[in-house]
Amino acid sequence: SSLMKTVGSAESRIATSDLVHHYADAVCRRDADQWVSTWAPDAVWELGKGRRVEGREAILELWNNAMDGFNAVIQNVVNHGAALDDTSGSGIGRCYIQENWWRADDSKGILLAYYDDAYERVGDEWLFASRELIVQYAGPPDLSAPFLNAWS
C-alpha cells in the first residue's frame, strides 16, 4: 500500500515519531530495556523468512539473539508517516530505515527497508502493536547485491 497522509492530533503524531526514534536509538546503543519498552505487551514482530514472534518477552528474546550476531549496528530513521485515531487509540504507519551493520563474523553491509507499523495507545503512551519489516536491499555497502524492490 502507498504511504498514507499523516493524520491524528499533533500530540499523537509527535509521540509516534518519538517512538520510532527511541526504537532506532536503542538499536544503535543495544539498549534492550529502552528497545523493549517501545512494544505493547501483546505485540507482534514480523521479520520475514518465517521469523514472526508474539508478545513482548518473545520479541525481546529474538532481538537479543539477533543482536548477538553483530558488533555494531547504526539504524537511521529516514522518514515516517502515520494515520492515527485518537479516539480509539490505534493507528498505522510506515517507517523507512537505513542500517549500517558490522557482523560478528567481521562482514559489513547495509539494510534499506521499511517497517509497516500498527500502534496502540497503552495508558498515556503510544507503543508498537506490530512491526513488519519489508526489506528493499540487504548486502554489501557498494550496493552490488540485488535490490528486492526493483521495478523491472
TORPA-4810 file (N, C-alpha, C, O; in nm, 3 decimals):
<nodes>
NODE_1_0.083_-0.118_0.000_0.000_0.000_0.000_0.088_0.124_0.000_0.203_0.120_0.044_S
NODE_2_0.034_0.232_-0.048_0.112_0.356_-0.052_0.114_0.421_0.085_0.030_0.394_0.170_S
NODE_3_0.212_0.508_0.104_0.225_0.578_0.232_0.106_0.671_0.248_0.075_0.750_0.159_L
NODE_4_0.040_0.660_0.362_-0.080_0.738_0.387_-0.045_0.879_0.430_0.067_0.906_0.472_M
NODE_5_-0.140_0.968_0.418_-0.123_1.102_0.472_-0.112_1.091_0.624_-0.175_1.006_0.686_K
NODE_6_-0.032_1.177_0.681_-0.017_1.178_0.826_-0.139_1.248_0.886_-0.165_1.364_0.856_T
NODE_7_-0.212_1.176_0.971_-0.329_1.232_1.039_-0.326_1.195_1.185_-0.249_1.108_1.226_V
NODE_8_-0.408_1.260_1.264_-0.413_1.241_1.409_-0.373_1.371_1.474_-0.325_1.462_1.408_G
NODE_9_-0.391_1.379_1.604_-0.355_1.502_1.674_-0.204_1.523_1.667_-0.127_1.428_1.652_S
NODE_10_-0.163_1.647_1.679_-0.020_1.678_1.677_0.051_1.603_1.789_0.161_1.552_1.770_A
NODE_11_-0.011_1.597_1.905_0.050_1.527_2.019_0.073_1.379_1.987_0.179_1.324_2.019_E
NODE_12_-0.025_1.314_1.926_-0.011_1.172_1.891_0.091_1.152_1.780_0.167_1.055_1.783_S
NODE_13_0.092_1.242_1.682_0.191_1.231_1.574_0.332_1.245_1.629_0.422_1.170_1.588_R
NODE_14_0.354_1.339_1.719_0.486_1.356_1.780_0.522_1.232_1.862_0.636_1.186_1.858_I
NODE_15_0.425_1.178_1.934_0.451_1.060_2.018_0.492_0.939_1.934_0.583_0.866_1.972_A
NODE_16_0.425_0.916_1.820_0.463_0.801_1.737_0.594_0.827_1.664_0.671_0.734_1.641_T
NODE_17_0.621_0.951_1.629_0.752_0.984_1.571_0.863_0.960_1.673_0.966_0.901_1.641_S
NODE_18_0.841_1.005_1.795_0.937_0.980_1.902_0.956_0.830_1.924_1.067_0.784_1.951_D
NODE_19_0.848_0.754_1.913_0.854_0.610_1.933_0.951_0.544_1.835_1.036_0.466_1.876_L
NODE_20_0.939_0.577_1.706_1.029_0.514_1.609_1.174_0.559_1.631_1.267_0.482_1.607_V
NODE_21_1.193_0.682_1.676_1.329_0.729_1.704_1.387_0.666_1.831_1.506_0.636_1.835_H
NODE_22_1.305_0.644_1.933_1.351_0.574_2.053_1.392_0.431_2.020_1.491_0.381_2.073_H
NODE_23_1.316_0.367_1.933_1.346_0.231_1.887_1.483_0.229_1.819_1.568_0.147_1.854_Y
NODE_24_1.503_0.317_1.721_1.630_0.320_1.646_1.747_0.355_1.737_1.855_0.297_1.725_A
NODE_25_1.727_0.449_1.828_1.832_0.487_1.923_1.872_0.367_2.008_1.991_0.345_2.033_D
NODE_26_1.776_0.289_2.052_1.805_0.171_2.134_1.881_0.066_2.053_1.969_-0.002_2.107_A
NODE_27_1.848_0.052_1.924_1.923_-0.041_1.838_2.070_0.002_1.833_2.159_-0.081_1.851_V
NODE_28_2.095_0.130_1.809_2.232_0.180_1.795_2.314_0.157_1.922_2.434_0.131_1.915_C
NODE_29_2.250_0.167_2.037_2.321_0.154_2.164_2.305_0.016_2.226_2.358_-0.010_2.334_R
NODE_30_2.234_-0.072_2.159_2.197_-0.205_2.211_2.145_-0.195_2.354_2.192_-0.262_2.446_R
NODE_31_2.046_-0.109_2.367_1.981_-0.086_2.496_1.851_-0.166_2.497_1.747_-0.118_2.452_D
NODE_32_1.859_-0.288_2.550_1.744_-0.379_2.547_1.625_-0.325_2.624_1.510_-0.342_2.581_A
NODE_33_1.650_-0.259_2.738_1.539_-0.207_2.818_1.463_-0.098_2.742_1.340_-0.100_2.737_D
NODE_34_1.537_-0.004_2.682_1.471_0.101_2.605_1.400_0.042_2.484_1.287_0.081_2.453_Q
NODE_35_1.465_-0.052_2.416_1.409_-0.108_2.294_1.278_-0.181_2.324_1.178_-0.159_2.255_W
NODE_36_1.277_-0.267_2.426_1.156_-0.346_2.453_1.044_-0.257_2.506_0.927_-0.292_2.493_V
NODE_37_1.078_-0.143_2.565_0.975_-0.053_2.617_0.893_0.013_2.507_0.791_0.076_2.535_S
NODE_38_0.935_-0.001_2.381_0.860_0.056_2.270_0.745_-0.034_2.224_0.664_0.006_2.140_T
NODE_39_0.738_-0.155_2.277_0.640_-0.255_2.234_0.524_-0.268_2.333_0.544_-0.263_2.454_W
NODE_40_0.405_-0.286_2.279_0.288_-0.320_2.361_0.307_-0.464_2.413_0.378_-0.543_2.351_A
NODE_41_0.246_-0.496_2.526_0.266_-0.630_2.586_0.233_-0.746_2.492_0.302_-0.848_2.494_P
NODE_42_0.131_-0.733_2.409_0.089_-0.843_2.321_0.125_-0.816_2.175_0.056_-0.863_2.085_D
NODE_43_0.231_-0.741_2.152_0.271_-0.701_2.018_0.317_-0.820_1.933_0.341_-0.929_1.983_A
NODE_44_0.328_-0.794_1.802_0.375_-0.892_1.704_0.488_-0.829_1.625_0.478_-0.715_1.579_V
NODE_45_0.598_-0.904_1.609_0.713_-0.859_1.529_0.734_-0.958_1.417_0.755_-1.077_1.441_W
NODE_46_0.729_-0.910_1.294_0.739_-0.993_1.173_0.862_-0.948_1.096_0.868_-0.834_1.048_E
NODE_47_0.961_-1.039_1.084_1.085_-1.004_1.015_1.101_-1.075_0.881_1.205_-1.062_0.817_L
NODE_48_1.000_-1.149_0.838_1.010_-1.223_0.712_1.086_-1.354_0.732_1.143_-1.379_0.838_G
NODE_49_1.086_-1.437_0.629_1.154_-1.567_0.631_1.111_-1.651_0.751_1.193_-1.720_0.812_K
NODE_50_0.982_-1.645_0.785_0.928_-1.725_0.894_0.961_-1.675_1.033_0.931_-1.742_1.132_G
NODE_51_1.023_-1.559_1.042_1.057_-1.505_1.174_0.945_-1.411_1.219_0.944_-1.292_1.188_R
NODE_52_0.851_-1.468_1.293_0.736_-1.394_1.347_0.722_-1.433_1.492_0.712_-1.552_1.525_R
NODE_53_0.720_-1.334_1.580_0.705_-1.362_1.722_0.596_-1.274_1.780_0.570_-1.164_1.733_V
NODE_54_0.533_-1.327_1.885_0.423_-1.256_1.951_0.454_-1.240_2.099_0.504_-1.333_2.163_E
NODE_55_0.425_-1.124_2.150_0.444_-1.096_2.292_0.580_-1.032_2.318_0.681_-1.067_2.257_G
NODE_56_0.579_-0.938_2.411_0.699_-0.858_2.441_0.819_-0.946_2.478_0.930_-0.919_2.432_R
NODE_57_0.799_-1.049_2.559_0.912_-1.134_2.602_0.973_-1.209_2.484_1.096_-1.214_2.472_E
NODE_58_0.891_-1.266_2.397_0.941_-1.339_2.281_1.009_-1.243_2.183_1.109_-1.278_2.120_A
NODE_59_0.955_-1.123_2.170_1.015_-1.022_2.083_1.154_-0.986_2.134_1.249_-0.978_2.055_I
NODE_60_1.167_-0.964_2.263_1.297_-0.930_2.320_1.397_-1.045_2.305_1.515_-1.021_2.277_L
NODE_61_1.352_-1.168_2.322_1.440_-1.283_2.306_1.494_-1.290_2.162_1.613_-1.313_2.142_E
NODE_62_1.406_-1.272_2.063_1.450_-1.274_1.923_1.548_-1.160_1.896_1.649_-1.180_1.829_L
NODE_63_1.520_-1.042_1.948_1.608_-0.926_1.927_1.746_-0.951_1.987_1.847_-0.927_1.922_W
NODE_64_1.749_-0.999_2.111_1.879_-1.026_2.175_1.958_-1.131_2.098_2.079_-1.116_2.080_N
NODE_65_1.890_-1.236_2.051_1.959_-1.338_1.971_2.012_-1.280_1.840_2.124_-1.311_1.799_N
NODE_66_1.933_-1.195_1.776_1.978_-1.132_1.652_2.095_-1.038_1.678_2.192_-1.038_1.602_A
NODE_67_2.086_-0.959_1.783_2.192_-0.862_1.812_2.323_-0.930_1.851_2.430_-0.870_1.835_M
NODE_68_2.317_-1.053_1.901_2.440_-1.128_1.931_2.524_-1.150_1.806_2.645_-1.172_1.816_D
NODE_69_2.462_-1.143_1.689_2.534_-1.162_1.564_2.602_-1.037_1.511_2.658_-1.038_1.401_G
NODE_70_2.599_-0.928_1.587_2.656_-0.800_1.542_2.757_-0.746_1.642_2.743_-0.764_1.763_F
NODE_71_2.859_-0.680_1.589_2.949_-0.599_1.671_2.893_-0.459_1.686_2.911_-0.395_1.790_N
NODE_72_2.824_-0.411_1.583_2.767_-0.276_1.585_2.659_-0.265_1.478_2.667_-0.328_1.373_A
NODE_73_2.558_-0.184_1.508_2.452_-0.152_1.412_2.417_-0.004_1.431_2.400_0.043_1.544_V
NODE_74_2.407_0.066_1.321_2.355_0.203_1.323_2.226_0.202_1.243_2.228_0.175_1.123_I
NODE_75_2.115_0.229_1.308_1.985_0.234_1.240_1.939_0.379_1.234_1.923_0.445_1.336_Q
NODE_76_1.919_0.427_1.112_1.870_0.563_1.090_1.727_0.558_1.042_1.693_0.480_0.952_N
NODE_77_1.642_0.640_1.101_1.505_0.657_1.053_1.510_0.761_0.942_1.549_0.876_0.965_V
NODE_78_1.470_0.721_0.823_1.479_0.810_0.707_1.353_0.895_0.695_1.362_1.016_0.675_V
NODE_79_1.237_0.834_0.706_1.111_0.909_0.710_1.003_0.824_0.775_1.015_0.702_0.786_N
NODE_80_0.898_0.891_0.818_0.792_0.823_0.892_0.662_0.899_0.871_0.658_1.022_0.877_H
NODE_81_0.557_0.824_0.846_0.423_0.882_0.838_0.326_0.791_0.911_0.348_0.670_0.920_G
NODE_82_0.218_0.848_0.962_0.122_0.769_1.038_-0.018_0.824_1.022_-0.039_0.944_1.002_A
NODE_83_-0.114_0.734_1.032_-0.256_0.769_1.038_-0.306_0.718_1.173_-0.311_0.597_1.196_A
NODE_84_-0.343_0.810_1.260_-0.375_0.775_1.398_-0.518_0.815_1.432_-0.567_0.919_1.387_L
NODE_85_-0.582_0.733_1.511_-0.718_0.761_1.559_-0.709_0.785_1.709_-0.696_0.691_1.787_D
NODE_86_-0.715_0.911_1.749_-0.701_0.944_1.890_-0.814_0.888_1.975_-0.795_0.858_2.092_D
NODE_87_-0.933_0.873_1.916_-1.047_0.823_1.992_-1.029_0.677_2.030_-1.052_0.638_2.144_T
NODE_88_-0.987_0.594_1.933_-0.969_0.451_1.961_-0.831_0.420_2.018_-0.809_0.313_2.075_S
NODE_89_-0.738_0.514_2.003_-0.601_0.488_2.050_-0.529_0.386_1.964_-0.453_0.304_2.015_G
NODE_90_-0.553_0.392_1.833_-0.488_0.299_1.742_-0.448_0.372_1.614_-0.496_0.482_1.587_S
NODE_91_-0.361_0.310_1.539_-0.319_0.371_1.413_-0.222_0.281_1.339_-0.180_0.176_1.388_G
NODE_92_-0.187_0.326_1.219_-0.091_0.256_1.135_0.012_0.356_1.085_-0.012_0.476_1.084_I
NODE_93_0.126_0.304_1.043_0.229_0.392_0.990_0.329_0.315_0.909_0.328_0.192_0.904_G
NODE_94_0.417_0.390_0.846_0.529_0.332_0.771_0.652_0.411_0.808_0.651_0.534_0.813_R
NODE_95_0.760_0.338_0.834_0.886_0.397_0.878_0.999_0.339_0.794_1.029_0.220_0.804_C
NODE_96_1.063_0.422_0.711_1.177_0.378_0.632_1.303_0.388_0.716_1.323_0.484_0.789_Y
NODE_97_1.387_0.284_0.704_1.512_0.282_0.779_1.630_0.250_0.688_1.614_0.189_0.582_I
NODE_98_1.746_0.292_0.731_1.872_0.252_0.672_1.962_0.208_0.786_1.982_0.281_0.882_Q
NODE_99_2.015_0.088_0.773_2.106_0.035_0.875_2.241_0.010_0.812_2.252_-0.042_0.701_E
NODE_100_2.345_0.045_0.885_2.481_0.004_0.853_2.518_-0.094_0.963_2.501_-0.065_1.081_N
NODE_101_2.569_-0.211_0.924_2.599_-0.312_1.023_2.738_-0.370_1.005_2.795_-0.374_0.895_W
NODE_102_2.791_-0.416_1.119_2.919_-0.486_1.127_2.891_-0.613_1.205_2.869_-0.609_1.326_W
NODE_103_2.891_-0.724_1.135_2.855_-0.852_1.197_2.971_-0.909_1.279_3.087_-0.871_1.262_R
NODE_104_2.936_-1.000_1.366_3.036_-1.067_1.450_3.138_-1.144_1.365_3.250_-1.167_1.410_A
NODE_105_3.099_-1.185_1.243_3.192_-1.255_1.153_3.282_-1.157_1.077_3.356_-1.197_0.987_D
NODE_106_3.276_-1.029_1.112_3.356_-0.919_1.058_3.307_-0.868_0.923_3.369_-0.778_0.866_D
NODE_107_3.195_-0.921_0.870_3.140_-0.866_0.745_3.068_-0.735_0.776_3.020_-0.713_0.887_S
NODE_108_3.063_-0.650_0.674_2.995_-0.521_0.688_2.895_-0.506_0.575_2.917_-0.558_0.465_K
NODE_109_2.785_-0.436_0.602_2.684_-0.420_0.500_2.580_-0.317_0.538_2.590_-0.250_0.640_G
NODE_110_2.479_-0.308_0.453_2.369_-0.215_0.477_2.236_-0.284_0.454_2.224_-0.381_0.380_I
NODE_111_2.137_-0.229_0.521_1.999_-0.271_0.505_1.918_-0.146_0.471_1.925_-0.046_0.542_L
NODE_112_1.844_-0.153_0.363_1.748_-0.049_0.326_1.612_-0.116_0.332_1.588_-0.214_0.262_L
NODE_113_1.523_-0.064_0.415_1.397_-0.133_0.441_1.293_-0.036_0.494_1.322_0.082_0.517_A
NODE_114_1.173_-0.086_0.513_1.073_-0.009_0.587_0.997_-0.103_0.677_0.990_-0.224_0.655_Y
NODE_115_0.940_-0.045_0.780_0.850_-0.115_0.870_0.709_-0.068_0.841_0.682_0.052_0.836_Y
NODE_116_0.618_-0.163_0.822_0.475_-0.133_0.828_0.434_-0.155_0.972_0.445_-0.266_1.025_D
NODE_117_0.388_-0.049_1.035_0.362_-0.049_1.178_0.213_-0.038_1.209_0.136_0.019_1.132_D
NODE_118_0.176_-0.094_1.324_0.048_-0.066_1.387_0.081_-0.016_1.527_0.170_-0.069_1.594_A
NODE_119_0.008_0.086_1.571_0.032_0.148_1.701_-0.092_0.132_1.787_-0.205_0.125_1.737_Y
NODE_120_-0.068_0.128_1.917_-0.180_0.134_2.010_-0.137_0.218_2.129_-0.022_0.217_2.173_E
NODE_121_-0.235_0.291_2.180_-0.209_0.372_2.298_-0.237_0.285_2.421_-0.346_0.231_2.437_R
NODE_122_-0.136_0.272_2.505_-0.146_0.196_2.628_-0.126_0.296_2.741_-0.017_0.351_2.759_V
NODE_123_-0.232_0.319_2.818_-0.227_0.426_2.917_-0.214_0.559_2.843_-0.299_0.594_2.762_G
NODE_124_-0.108_0.632_2.871_-0.090_0.761_2.804_0.024_0.759_2.703_0.069_0.865_2.660_D
NODE_125_0.072_0.638_2.664_0.181_0.635_2.566_0.146_0.548_2.446_0.076_0.448_2.458_E
NODE_126_0.197_0.589_2.331_0.181_0.513_2.207_0.293_0.411_2.199_0.410_0.444_2.223_W
NODE_127_0.257_0.286_2.164_0.353_0.176_2.153_0.329_0.100_2.023_0.225_0.115_1.959_L
NODE_128_0.426_0.018_1.985_0.408_-0.068_1.868_0.316_-0.183_1.904_0.344_-0.259_1.997_F
NODE_129_0.207_-0.197_1.829_0.123_-0.316_1.838_0.180_-0.422_1.745_0.171_-0.542_1.773_A
NODE_130_0.239_-0.378_1.633_0.308_-0.469_1.543_0.404_-0.391_1.455_0.385_-0.272_1.428_S
NODE_131_0.507_-0.461_1.412_0.603_-0.408_1.313_0.633_-0.522_1.217_0.668_-0.632_1.259_R
NODE_132_0.619_-0.494_1.088_0.655_-0.591_0.985_0.765_-0.529_0.900_0.745_-0.424_0.840_E
NODE_133_0.882_-0.595_0.896_0.997_-0.545_0.822_0.985_-0.587_0.677_0.967_-0.705_0.646_L
NODE_134_0.995_-0.490_0.587_0.994_-0.515_0.443_1.131_-0.473_0.390_1.162_-0.354_0.381_I
NODE_135_1.213_-0.572_0.354_1.349_-0.546_0.310_1.348_-0.505_0.163_1.286_-0.570_0.079_V
NODE_136_1.419_-0.396_0.134_1.436_-0.349_-0.003_1.574_-0.387_-0.057_1.589_-0.419_-0.175_Q
NODE_137_1.674_-0.382_0.031_1.811_-0.419_-0.005_1.882_-0.463_0.123_1.867_-0.399_0.228_Y
NODE_138_1.958_-0.571_0.114_2.043_-0.615_0.225_2.167_-0.675_0.163_2.161_-0.777_0.094_A
NODE_139_2.281_-0.613_0.188_2.403_-0.665_0.129_2.520_-0.572_0.146_2.521_-0.487_0.235_G
NODE_140_2.621_-0.590_0.060_2.743_-0.510_0.070_2.715_-0.361_0.055_2.621_-0.320_-0.014_P
NODE_141_2.798_-0.279_0.121_2.778_-0.134_0.114_2.792_-0.076_-0.026_2.747_0.036_-0.052_P
NODE_142_2.854_-0.151_-0.119_2.868_-0.098_-0.256_2.742_-0.120_-0.340_2.742_-0.092_-0.460_D
NODE_143_2.636_-0.170_-0.277_2.505_-0.192_-0.341_2.512_-0.294_-0.455_2.434_-0.287_-0.549_L
NODE_144_2.604_-0.389_-0.446_2.622_-0.489_-0.552_2.524_-0.606_-0.544_2.513_-0.683_-0.640_S
NODE_145_2.454_-0.621_-0.434_2.353_-0.727_-0.423_2.224_-0.679_-0.490_2.206_-0.559_-0.512_A
NODE_146_2.135_-0.773_-0.523_2.010_-0.733_-0.589_1.921_-0.647_-0.499_1.915_-0.668_-0.378_P
NODE_147_1.854_-0.550_-0.558_1.751_-0.475_-0.488_1.623_-0.556_-0.496_1.581_-0.594_-0.606_F
NODE_148_1.560_-0.583_-0.383_1.443_-0.669_-0.380_1.318_-0.597_-0.427_1.216_-0.661_-0.454_L
NODE_149_1.324_-0.465_-0.437_1.207_-0.388_-0.483_1.228_-0.333_-0.624_1.164_-0.235_-0.662_N
NODE_150_1.317_-0.396_-0.703_1.344_-0.348_-0.838_1.214_-0.344_-0.920_1.135_-0.438_-0.915_A
NODE_151_1.195_-0.236_-0.993_1.070_-0.217_-1.066_1.065_-0.296_-1.195_0.956_-0.320_-1.247_W
NODE_152_1.178_-0.336_-1.249_1.176_-0.406_-1.378_1.187_-0.555_-1.361_1.187_-0.629_-1.459_S
</nodes>
